[in-house]
Amino acid sequence: MPEQTPLQTLLDTLPQIGRVEWIGIRPARGEAMEARDIVAVTPGKGLEGDRFKGRETSKRQVTLIQKEHLYAIASCLQRDAIAPEVFRRNIVVSGLNLLALKGKRFRIGNAVLEYTGLCHPCSKMETTLGPGGYNAMRGHGGITTRVVEAGDIALGDEVQVRK
């Protein structure tokens, strides 16, 4: 086995622990997000009650966005703040760079998720956030994941790389 490069060592080092700040589900296409204090997640189905439930092969079973990015997006739009449900992501996490989860499995509560890609903004953000909303979200849209191990995710749960 080849020796690990210094860059790979840096990519594999993630001692920070994030925290769940907000949870939401989308009951149906086009409907408003519904905030939850706790939600069950299941492999192949995602979050209980979310419209993506049942899409077993989907790489987008659960979406996450960084709380810190909500402020960055609001700032780009000359606003003080924007409510998390506006972004239509399932989980808002603070204290952890979500991009550092690339190629990793991680635990939230007693569930295990796996990074599957970036969650790019859609054209709805231009309507929802107003002119420039789409571009304000570029690079701040969060990540997509799939559920590896079932469990419950609750407000305040830790988000930590699985060792």
Beta strands, then each sheet from edge to edge (+ up, - down):
strand 1: 18-25
strand 2: 34-36
strand 3: 38-42
strand 4: 46-47
strand 5: 62-66
strand 6: 91-94
strand 7: 105-108
strand 8: 111-118
strand 9: 143-149
strand 10: 151-154
strand 11: 158-161
sheet 1: 2+ 1- 6+ 5+ 9- 8+ 7- 11+
sheet 2: 4+ 3- 10+
end
